[in-house]
Amino acid sequence: MTLSESTFREENAEVQAEVPRKALFTIHELVEEFDITSRTLRFYEEKGLLNPTRRGLDRIYSRRDRARLKLVLMGKSVGFSLEDVRHMLDLYDLGDGQATQLRVALQRFEEKLAELDRKRRDLDHAHVELSHARDVVKSRLARQEK
């Protein structure tokens, strides 16, 4: 995951090939496309992750909002908090050609990968311990049932 609309060129190209290139989206279109609830979209808006315009009572989302939503959902799926994602997304607007955003994103990705590696080791250890305990219990039960 990168945290700008322009950094995901290959991935976005695939999406754009599937979805007609539209400039504006309704809440219903995004709800359907991303399989989320309208409440989720409103929550992300309240958190400052999305900034739709209003047309009467309707929310109108731009391509930028759609791209940000996609990045929010991707970030959430790999374990980033919404605050982490918002912070990385907000760095897009610094005007430094995304250098700060990319450096921060790289650092956060490396931290998250290290965290996931620790969790994997912990899970592997727990799996080994639990498997051993299961085998001991099976063995004892087998001896008692003879």
C-alpha positions, 0 to 999 in steps of 0.5 A, spaced: 500 500 500 502 506 498 498 513 500 497 517 494 492 516 488 498 517 483 503 512 487 499 505 485 499 506 478 499 499 476 494 497 481 490 503 479 490 501 472 487 495 473 481 498 477 480 503 471 480 498 466 474 495 470 471 501 472 469 506 467 473 513 469 468 517 472 469 523 476 464 523 481 461 518 485 455 517 489 455 514 496 451 508 493 456 507 488 462 507 493 458 502 498 456 497 492 463 497 489 467 496 496 462 492 499 462 497 505 456 500 509 454 508 508 455 508 515 462 506 514 463 512 509 460 517 513 465 515 519 471 515 515 468 522 513 467 524 520 475 522 521 477 526 516 479 521 511 474 523 506 471 530 504 465 529 499 462 535 497 454 536 498 449 537 493 443 538 497 443 532 502 447 528 497 454 526 498 458 527 492 465 523 492 471 525 487 476 520 484 481 523 490 476 520 495 475 514 492 482 513 491 483 515 499 477 510 501 481 504 497 487 506 501 484 506 507 481 500 506 487 497 504 491 500 510 485 497 515 486 490 512 493 490 513 493 492 520 494 500 520 489 504 525 485 509 521 489 515 525 496 511 522 492 511 515 490 518 515 497 521 517 500 518 511 494 520 507 495 527 509 502 527 507 500 527 500 498 535 500 505 537 503 507 539 496 514 536 496 513 531 490 511 526 495 518 525 498 515 525 505 509 521 504 513 516 501 519 516 507 514 516 512 510 510 508 516 506 508 518 507 515 511 505 517 511 499 512 517 496 515 515 497 522 508 493 520 512 488 517 517 487 523 510 487 528 507 481 523 514 477 523 514 478 531 506 475 531 508 470 526 514 467 530 509 468 537 504 464 533 509 459 530 511 458 538 504 457 540 502 452 535 508 448 537 506 448 544 499 447 543 501 441 538 505 438 543 500 439 549 495 435 544 500 429 543 501 428 550 493 429 552 492 424 546 497 419 549 495 419 556 488 418 553 490 412 549 494 409 555 487 410 559 483 407 554 487 400 554 
